[in-house]
Amino acid sequence: IIIGSGSASFEIIRDIVEKLPVMVTPRWLNSRCQPLGVRDVVFYLQAVLDNPACLGRSFDVGGPDILTYKEMLLGLAAERGYRRWIVTVPVLTPRLSSWWLYLVTSTSFSLAQSLVESLKNDTVADPARSIARVVPHQCMSYRAALALAFQRIEQNEVVSSWSDALSSGTLRQNYMDAIQIPKHGMFFDRQKRTFTRPVAEVLDNIWRIGGDRGWYKTDWLWRIRGLMDKLVGGVGLRRGRRSPSRLRAGDPLDFWRVLVADRTTKRLLLYAEMKLPGEAWLQFRIVDHADGTHTLEQLAAYRPQGLLGRLYWYSVLPFHGIIFKGMVENLLSYGVKS
């Protein structure tokens, strides 16, 4: 179990503790593990390079604390100042446990299954195979690793996250093919508004979309769509974003993937990773005019697959007038002092 900002295990544990004051958990939560800080993992990876004593060998690594998963959850709660109650029950099967973890956290179902499988057995480093015999190092305690992780998060210094990986876990989708929105066989929803507000302020609003900020209009509808996506095996809306204010190509953004994030050309292009009978894009672009005004162009594009894809577009069409019209207007007005 790696503890640190961006680690899948850490983010899942954090999700559970922050969202659930009372947790009903499987009995495997009493299994023991040896959590290790990200910084210590990186140290060991660097230390074994060009070390002849490590050539062709595998080692066990672990931190100084041997804890149950229950103790880890309660430790994180204490670090954040939360009061949490955990009840372990013997009736949750591995599959039910995986579904529970999948629905209450931002993890994928396959990752939830892997974590539940790892809960069944103790994962404690074998002293005879410990890397400490070859590379001596004083590792951080569990609480110290937690403190460092939250410090990085609060300072907006998370370089990468487990959610940066493709939603499918494979490379079957070539994202380079999606950078240009197709022109034929498409449905479009276009919204344009002219404004005189400083462009930098509007770009800041666009670059903060999603995550904790939300989608600027009818967030409850977005949450319903995220829940529907979760129920059919999608990524849902809980992935959030890597940084609250910065975006880069490749970042996950709720159930979207950032394809283009260019403040110079004033363009943000998102590609949908939700379960759809087709493909979807959402683009924001600002155009400057000679008279000093600017236009915010918002484009929702959808390429249906078969009859089901077309039926899907027409079924959600009544909501577009509410969602997308309100979104473009609120992007321009958010943060304006009355």
N, C-alpha and C positions, 0 to 999 in steps of 0.2 A: 504494500500500500504506500504510494508516494504522496507526500503531503506538500502542497505548494500551489500557488495560483497557476491555473491552466491544467492541472492534473485532473483526469476524469474521476478518480476515486475521491479526491478532495472535493471536487465540485458536487458530486452526488451526496456526500456526507453533509456538506454545507447546505445543499438544497433541502434535505430532510430536516435538519435541525432548524433552519430558518422558517420553514413553512408549517411544521407540525408541532404544536405544543405538547400533544399527547401522541405517542407512537405505539401502535400494536405491531409487534415484529415477530419473525420466526425465532425459534429457539437457537438457531445457528448464530444468532448475534452474540452468543457466549463463547464462540470460537476465538482463539487467540491469534494475534498477528504482531508484527514488529514494524510499525510505521517508520518511514524514512523520509527526511526532507529532500526537496528537489535539489537544493544546493549540494547536499552530500552525494546524491546520485551523480550529479555532474562532476563532482570531485573524483569519484571512483572511476567514471568513464575516462576522464583525462589521465588519471594515474596509471591505468593499465596499458595505455598506449606505449608501444616500444619498451615495455617491461618484459624482459625475457622470462621471468618467473611466472608470468601470466599467459604465455603463449600456449594456445590449444587447451586451455583449462576453463572451467566454469566455476563460479563462486556464488555463495549465498550472501546477500547483503541485508542489513537490517539496522534500525536505529537502536538506541540504548533502552527504550521502553518496550516491554512486552505487555500488550493490552488486549482486552476483548474489544470486539466491535462496539459493544454497548458502552464501554468505558471511553472509547474514542468519540462517540456521539456526545456523551455527557461532558467530555473534556472540551469539545468545540463549543458546546452550549455555555460552559463556564467562561471560556475565553471571550465570548461575545456578550456575556452578561444576561443570558436567557435562563429561564427556569423550564426544564423539560422533564416529562415523565415517560418512561419506557416500560411497556408491558410485553413480555415474551409469551407466546402461545405455541403449542405443539401442532396446531392443525393447519398451518399454512404450508402448502406443498411448494416445491421449487418453482413450478410454473405460476402458481398464484402469487408467490413472492415476487417473481420477475415482473408480472403485470402490475402489481402494486407499486413497485419501484419505478416502472416505466411511466405510470400515470401521475405520480406525485412529484417526479423530478424531471429534469430536462434531458435525461439520458435516452439513448436509443434502446429498443427492446433487446437487441443482441448484446449490447453492453450490460444491460440489466441482468440478463441470463448469466453472463460470464461472472459478474460480481456475486450473484447468488450462489453459483457453483463454488466460487472460492470461499464462501462463508462456511461451507460444510466442514472444512478441515482446518486445523491450525496451520498457519503459514509463518513459522518461526525459523530463523536462520539456524542451520546446523553448524555448531562450533567447529566441527572437523572440516567443513567446507567454507568457512567464513573467510571473506576477503580480508578481514582484519589481520589474518595471519601473514598476509603478503604485503598489504598496504595499510599500515597503521594510520588510524584517523579517528579523531574524537567527533562523533556525529552529534547533531542537535537533538535535544529532547523533543517529544511530540508537541508540547506546549510552545516551545521556542519556534518550531517549524510553523505552527499555526500563526503565531504572532508575526513572523516574517511574511507569511503568505498574505495576511490581511493588510499588512503595511504596504505591500506591493499593489494590492487591489485598490486601497484608498488613495494611493499616489498615482493611480492610473498608469502603472508601469508593467502591465501584463503583456508580454511580447506575443505569446501564442496561447491557444486553449485547445482542449481535446475536441471542442465543437468545430474547430477549423477544418477537421476532416470532412470528406464528402459524406452526405447524408446516407448514401447507399453503402458506404464502406468499400466501394470499388471505383474504378476509373471508367465505367461504362459510358458515362456522360462526358462528352467533350465540350467543356465550357467555352473553349475558344470559338466554337461554332455558334455560340449563343450571344457573342458580344455585339453582333449586328442584328437588330430586330428585323425579322423577315417582313416583306411588304405584301406578299400574296398569301391567300388562304387564311387571313387573319381577321380577328375582331379587335376593334380599338375603342378606347374611351379617352378622349382628349379634353384636357382642361387647360385654359390659358387665362392668365391675369396679368395686367400691366401694373407696375408699381414704381414708386419713387423712393422707397425706403433704401437705406444703404445695402448694397448687394452682400457685403460680408455678413450682415445680421441674418439675412434670409438663408445664405449658405450655411451658417451655423445651425439654423433650425433644421435644414434638410439633413445635415451631417449628424444630427442628434436623433433622428427618427428611429422608432422602434425601441426595444429594451424597456427601461424604466420610464422613458419619456412617452412612449406609446406612439400611436399613429395619427394623432392630431384630430381625429374625428371618430365618434362611435367606437371607442375601444372595446366595448362589450361585444360588438359584432366580430371584431378581430379575435377576441378571446374564444367566442363560440366556434369560429372557423378553426382556430388552433386546436380546440378540444376535439372537433370532428376529425381533424387530421391525425391526432394522437390515437383515436379510437380505431382508425383503419391502418395503423402502423407507421404513420408519418412522424416527422420530427416535432410537430406542434410549435406553439408560440413561445415556449419557455426557454429556448436556447439563449435568448437575449442577444447581447453583443459583447465583443471583446473589450471595447472601450466606450465610455459614455459620450465621448466627443470626437473621436477619431475613427475614420474608416479607411480601409485599404482594399484593393482588389483581392478577392479570395476570402474575405471575412464572412462568417455567418452572421445573419441579422434576422433573428426570430426564424420564420420558416422561409427566408430568402437567402440568397448568396450574392455578395457584392461582386459584380463583374467589372465595373468601371467606377472609380471614385477619384475624379480629377477636379480639384478646385480651380485650376488654371483655366480649363475650358468650361467650368461651371456645370459639370455633368455627373450625375449619379445614376448608375444602371444596376438594377437588381433582377435576379433570375429566381423563379419560384422553385423551392425544393419540397413544397407540400405535395401530397398525393392529389393528382389531377388527371382527368382524361384528356390531357393535352399539355402544352407548355405555356408559361406566363412570364411576362416581363413587367417591370415597373420602372419608369424613367423620369428623372427630374432634370430639367435643363433651364438655364437662364440665358436669355438673349438680350444684349445691349443695343440701344437705339441712339441715333445721332442727336436726338433732342434731350438726352440725359435720362430718359426713362428706361425701364427694363421690363421684360416679359418673363414670367415663370411659366414654363411649359411642362405639364405633367401628362404622361402617357402611360396608360395601362393597356398592354397588348396581350392577346391570347391566340394561340394556334391550336384549334381543336383536333382531336383524334377521333374520327368516326362520328356516328350519330350521337353517341353518348356525350362526346365532347361538345357538340353543338347544343344539346339539351342542357348541359351544365351551364354554358354561357347565358342562355336565355333564362335559366332559373335564378341566377344571381343578378341579372341585369337590373331588376327593380331597386336593388340596394346600391347600385353604383352611383345613382344620382345623389344619394345621401352621403355615401362614404367619400367618393372622389371629389365632388364639388366642395364639400366641407373641408377636406384635407388641404386642397390648394389654397383656400381662403385662410385657413388657420395657420398654414406655413408662413403666410405673409403677415399675419396679425399677431402671432405669438411673441410675447415679450415687449410689445409696444406699450409704452406708458400712457395711460389715459390722462 
